[in-house]
Amino acid sequence: MGNNKQKRQNVTPLRPDREVNRLKKRQIKFREVHRVRRNRIIALILLAFAVLGFQLAVTKARTAKIEKQVSQSQTALAKAKSTKKKLTNERDDMKDSDYVAKVIRYKYKYTKSGERVYNIKEKGDN
């Protein structure tokens, strides 16, 4: 009999329902921790995409604004070059005394002394 008592102390009774409940609780806690971590990671990724998307939109708007300014500046430059060319030609023409005399006569209606001016109508004039 003493031997039988010793066997009972070494043997633990099996209680599968307690063990199963403990494992289920542990598994539920593991899943909950995993779900929270997954949600945090997804939130961080979405936040990063939102920030990068906002920066992309701002950069695109700035680029469009700068391209518009460049286009306006190029138009102004072309106009200034055209004006410069016109004024340069006019300046060069003013160095020619015959041209200057012709301009003064046509524009300001001046004549040389003893010169007569005749106005002749052309077909296109009314």
Distance bins in CASP14 RR format, pairs under 12 A and 6 or more apart:
PFRMAT RR
TARGET T0000
AUTHOR 0000-0000-0000
RMODE 2
METHOD distances of the structure
MODEL  1
1 7 0 0 0 0 0 1 0 0 0 0 0
1 8 0 0 0 0 0 1 0 0 0 0 0
2 8 0 0 0 0 1 0 0 0 0 0 0
2 9 0 0 0 0 0 1 0 0 0 0 0
3 9 0 0 0 0 0 1 0 0 0 0 0
3 10 0 0 0 0 0 1 0 0 0 0 0
4 10 0 0 0 0 0 1 0 0 0 0 0
4 11 0 0 0 0 0 1 0 0 0 0 0
5 11 0 0 0 0 0 1 0 0 0 0 0
12 18 0 0 0 0 0 1 0 0 0 0 0
12 19 0 0 0 0 0 1 0 0 0 0 0
13 19 0 0 0 0 0 1 0 0 0 0 0
14 20 0 0 0 0 0 1 0 0 0 0 0
15 21 0 0 0 0 1 0 0 0 0 0 0
15 22 0 0 0 0 0 1 0 0 0 0 0
16 22 0 0 0 0 0 1 0 0 0 0 0
16 23 0 0 0 0 0 1 0 0 0 0 0
16 24 0 0 0 0 0 1 0 0 0 0 0
17 23 0 0 0 0 0 1 0 0 0 0 0
17 24 0 0 0 0 0 1 0 0 0 0 0
18 24 0 0 0 0 0 1 0 0 0 0 0
18 25 0 0 0 0 0 1 0 0 0 0 0
19 25 0 0 0 0 0 1 0 0 0 0 0
19 26 0 0 0 0 0 1 0 0 0 0 0
20 26 0 0 0 0 0 1 0 0 0 0 0
20 27 0 0 0 0 0 1 0 0 0 0 0
21 27 0 0 0 0 0 1 0 0 0 0 0
21 28 0 0 0 0 0 1 0 0 0 0 0
22 28 0 0 0 0 0 1 0 0 0 0 0
22 29 0 0 0 0 0 1 0 0 0 0 0
23 29 0 0 0 0 0 1 0 0 0 0 0
23 30 0 0 0 0 0 1 0 0 0 0 0
24 30 0 0 0 0 0 1 0 0 0 0 0
24 31 0 0 0 0 0 1 0 0 0 0 0
25 31 0 0 0 0 0 1 0 0 0 0 0
25 32 0 0 0 0 0 1 0 0 0 0 0
26 32 0 0 0 0 0 1 0 0 0 0 0
26 33 0 0 0 0 0 1 0 0 0 0 0
27 33 0 0 0 0 0 1 0 0 0 0 0
27 34 0 0 0 0 0 1 0 0 0 0 0
28 34 0 0 0 0 0 1 0 0 0 0 0
28 35 0 0 0 0 0 1 0 0 0 0 0
29 35 0 0 0 0 0 1 0 0 0 0 0
29 36 0 0 0 0 0 1 0 0 0 0 0
30 36 0 0 0 0 0 1 0 0 0 0 0
30 37 0 0 0 0 0 1 0 0 0 0 0
31 37 0 0 0 0 0 1 0 0 0 0 0
31 38 0 0 0 0 0 1 0 0 0 0 0
32 38 0 0 0 0 0 1 0 0 0 0 0
32 39 0 0 0 0 0 1 0 0 0 0 0
33 39 0 0 0 0 0 1 0 0 0 0 0
33 40 0 0 0 0 0 1 0 0 0 0 0
34 40 0 0 0 0 0 1 0 0 0 0 0
34 41 0 0 0 0 0 1 0 0 0 0 0
35 41 0 0 0 0 0 1 0 0 0 0 0
35 42 0 0 0 0 0 1 0 0 0 0 0
36 42 0 0 0 0 0 1 0 0 0 0 0
36 43 0 0 0 0 0 1 0 0 0 0 0
37 43 0 0 0 0 0 1 0 0 0 0 0
37 44 0 0 0 0 0 1 0 0 0 0 0
38 44 0 0 0 0 0 1 0 0 0 0 0
38 45 0 0 0 0 0 1 0 0 0 0 0
39 45 0 0 0 0 0 1 0 0 0 0 0
39 46 0 0 0 0 0 1 0 0 0 0 0
40 46 0 0 0 0 0 1 0 0 0 0 0
40 47 0 0 0 0 0 1 0 0 0 0 0
41 47 0 0 0 0 0 1 0 0 0 0 0
41 48 0 0 0 0 0 1 0 0 0 0 0
42 48 0 0 0 0 0 1 0 0 0 0 0
42 49 0 0 0 0 0 1 0 0 0 0 0
43 49 0 0 0 0 0 1 0 0 0 0 0
43 50 0 0 0 0 0 1 0 0 0 0 0
44 50 0 0 0 0 0 1 0 0 0 0 0
44 51 0 0 0 0 0 1 0 0 0 0 0
45 51 0 0 0 0 0 1 0 0 0 0 0
45 52 0 0 0 0 0 1 0 0 0 0 0
46 52 0 0 0 0 0 1 0 0 0 0 0
46 53 0 0 0 0 0 1 0 0 0 0 0
47 53 0 0 0 0 0 1 0 0 0 0 0
47 54 0 0 0 0 0 1 0 0 0 0 0
48 54 0 0 0 0 0 1 0 0 0 0 0
48 55 0 0 0 0 0 1 0 0 0 0 0
49 55 0 0 0 0 0 1 0 0 0 0 0
49 56 0 0 0 0 0 1 0 0 0 0 0
50 56 0 0 0 0 0 1 0 0 0 0 0
50 57 0 0 0 0 0 1 0 0 0 0 0
51 57 0 0 0 0 0 1 0 0 0 0 0
51 58 0 0 0 0 0 1 0 0 0 0 0
52 58 0 0 0 0 0 1 0 0 0 0 0
52 59 0 0 0 0 0 1 0 0 0 0 0
53 59 0 0 0 0 1 0 0 0 0 0 0
53 60 0 0 0 0 1 0 0 0 0 0 0
54 60 0 0 0 0 0 1 0 0 0 0 0
54 61 0 0 0 0 0 1 0 0 0 0 0
55 61 0 0 0 0 0 1 0 0 0 0 0
55 62 0 0 0 0 0 1 0 0 0 0 0
56 62 0 0 0 0 0 1 0 0 0 0 0
56 63 0 0 0 0 0 1 0 0 0 0 0
57 63 0 0 0 0 0 1 0 0 0 0 0
57 64 0 0 0 0 0 1 0 0 0 0 0
58 64 0 0 0 0 0 1 0 0 0 0 0
58 65 0 0 0 0 0 1 0 0 0 0 0
59 65 0 0 0 0 0 1 0 0 0 0 0
59 66 0 0 0 0 0 1 0 0 0 0 0
60 66 0 0 0 0 0 1 0 0 0 0 0
60 67 0 0 0 0 0 1 0 0 0 0 0
61 67 0 0 0 0 0 1 0 0 0 0 0
61 68 0 0 0 0 0 1 0 0 0 0 0
62 68 0 0 0 0 0 1 0 0 0 0 0
62 69 0 0 0 0 0 1 0 0 0 0 0
63 69 0 0 0 0 0 1 0 0 0 0 0
63 70 0 0 0 0 0 1 0 0 0 0 0
64 70 0 0 0 0 0 1 0 0 0 0 0
64 71 0 0 0 0 0 1 0 0 0 0 0
65 71 0 0 0 0 0 1 0 0 0 0 0
65 72 0 0 0 0 0 1 0 0 0 0 0
66 72 0 0 0 0 0 1 0 0 0 0 0
66 73 0 0 0 0 0 1 0 0 0 0 0
67 73 0 0 0 0 0 1 0 0 0 0 0
67 74 0 0 0 0 0 1 0 0 0 0 0
68 74 0 0 0 0 0 1 0 0 0 0 0
68 75 0 0 0 0 0 1 0 0 0 0 0
69 75 0 0 0 0 0 1 0 0 0 0 0
69 76 0 0 0 0 0 1 0 0 0 0 0
70 76 0 0 0 0 0 1 0 0 0 0 0
70 77 0 0 0 0 0 1 0 0 0 0 0
71 77 0 0 0 0 0 1 0 0 0 0 0
71 78 0 0 0 0 0 1 0 0 0 0 0
72 78 0 0 0 0 0 1 0 0 0 0 0
72 79 0 0 0 0 0 1 0 0 0 0 0
73 79 0 0 0 0 0 1 0 0 0 0 0
73 80 0 0 0 0 0 1 0 0 0 0 0
74 80 0 0 0 0 0 1 0 0 0 0 0
74 81 0 0 0 0 0 1 0 0 0 0 0
75 81 0 0 0 0 0 1 0 0 0 0 0
75 82 0 0 0 0 0 1 0 0 0 0 0
76 82 0 0 0 0 0 1 0 0 0 0 0
76 83 0 0 0 0 0 1 0 0 0 0 0
77 83 0 0 0 0 0 1 0 0 0 0 0
77 84 0 0 0 0 0 1 0 0 0 0 0
78 84 0 0 0 0 0 1 0 0 0 0 0
78 85 0 0 0 0 0 1 0 0 0 0 0
79 85 0 0 0 0 0 1 0 0 0 0 0
79 86 0 0 0 0 0 1 0 0 0 0 0
80 86 0 0 0 0 0 1 0 0 0 0 0
80 87 0 0 0 0 0 1 0 0 0 0 0
81 87 0 0 0 0 0 1 0 0 0 0 0
81 88 0 0 0 0 0 1 0 0 0 0 0
82 88 0 0 0 0 0 1 0 0 0 0 0
82 89 0 0 0 0 0 1 0 0 0 0 0
83 89 0 0 0 0 0 1 0 0 0 0 0
83 90 0 0 0 0 0 1 0 0 0 0 0
84 90 0 0 0 0 0 1 0 0 0 0 0
84 91 0 0 0 0 0 1 0 0 0 0 0
85 91 0 0 0 0 0 1 0 0 0 0 0
85 92 0 0 0 0 0 1 0 0 0 0 0
86 92 0 0 0 0 0 1 0 0 0 0 0
86 93 0 0 0 0 0 1 0 0 0 0 0
87 93 0 0 0 0 0 1 0 0 0 0 0
87 94 0 0 0 0 0 1 0 0 0 0 0
88 94 0 0 0 0 0 1 0 0 0 0 0
88 95 0 0 0 0 0 1 0 0 0 0 0
89 95 0 0 0 0 0 1 0 0 0 0 0
89 96 0 0 0 0 0 1 0 0 0 0 0
89 99 0 0 0 0 0 1 0 0 0 0 0
90 96 0 0 0 0 0 1 0 0 0 0 0
90 99 0 0 0 0 1 0 0 0 0 0 0
90 100 0 0 0 0 0 1 0 0 0 0 0
90 103 0 0 0 0 1 0 0 0 0 0 0
91 99 0 0 0 0 0 1 0 0 0 0 0
91 100 0 0 0 0 0 1 0 0 0 0 0
92 99 0 0 0 0 1 0 0 0 0 0 0
92 100 0 0 0 0 0 1 0 0 0 0 0
93 99 1 0 1 0 0 0 0 0 0 0 0
93 100 0 0 0 0 1 0 0 0 0 0 0
93 101 0 0 0 0 0 1 0 0 0 0 0
93 102 0 0 0 0 1 0 0 0 0 0 0
93 103 0 0 0 0 1 0 0 0 0 0 0
94 100 1 0 1 0 0 0 0 0 0 0 0
94 101 0 0 0 0 0 1 0 0 0 0 0
94 102 0 0 0 0 0 1 0 0 0 0 0
94 103 0 0 0 0 1 0 0 0 0 0 0
94 104 0 0 0 0 0 1 0 0 0 0 0
96 102 0 0 0 0 1 0 0 0 0 0 0
96 103 0 0 0 0 0 1 0 0 0 0 0
97 103 0 0 0 0 0 1 0 0 0 0 0
97 104 0 0 0 0 0 1 0 0 0 0 0
98 104 0 0 0 0 0 1 0 0 0 0 0
98 105 0 0 0 0 0 1 0 0 0 0 0
99 105 0 0 0 0 0 1 0 0 0 0 0
99 106 0 0 0 0 0 1 0 0 0 0 0
99 107 0 0 0 0 0 1 0 0 0 0 0
100 106 0 0 0 0 0 1 0 0 0 0 0
100 107 0 0 0 0 0 1 0 0 0 0 0
100 108 0 0 0 0 0 1 0 0 0 0 0
100 110 0 0 0 0 0 1 0 0 0 0 0
101 107 0 0 0 0 0 1 0 0 0 0 0
101 108 0 0 0 0 0 1 0 0 0 0 0
101 110 0 0 0 0 1 0 0 0 0 0 0
101 111 0 0 0 0 0 1 0 0 0 0 0
101 112 0 0 0 0 1 0 0 0 0 0 0
101 115 0 0 0 0 0 1 0 0 0 0 0
102 108 0 0 0 0 0 1 0 0 0 0 0
102 110 0 0 0 0 0 1 0 0 0 0 0
103 109 0 0 0 0 0 1 0 0 0 0 0
103 110 0 0 0 0 1 0 0 0 0 0 0
104 110 1 0 1 0 0 0 0 0 0 0 0
104 111 0 0 0 0 1 0 0 0 0 0 0
104 112 0 0 0 0 0 1 0 0 0 0 0
105 111 1 0 0 1 0 0 0 0 0 0 0
105 112 0 0 0 0 1 0 0 0 0 0 0
105 115 0 0 0 0 1 0 0 0 0 0 0
105 117 0 0 0 0 1 0 0 0 0 0 0
106 117 0 0 0 0 0 1 0 0 0 0 0
109 115 0 0 0 0 0 1 0 0 0 0 0
109 117 1 0 0 1 0 0 0 0 0 0 0
109 119 0 0 0 0 0 1 0 0 0 0 0
110 117 0 0 0 0 1 0 0 0 0 0 0
111 117 1 0 1 0 0 0 0 0 0 0 0
111 118 0 0 0 0 0 1 0 0 0 0 0
119 125 0 0 0 0 1 0 0 0 0 0 0
END
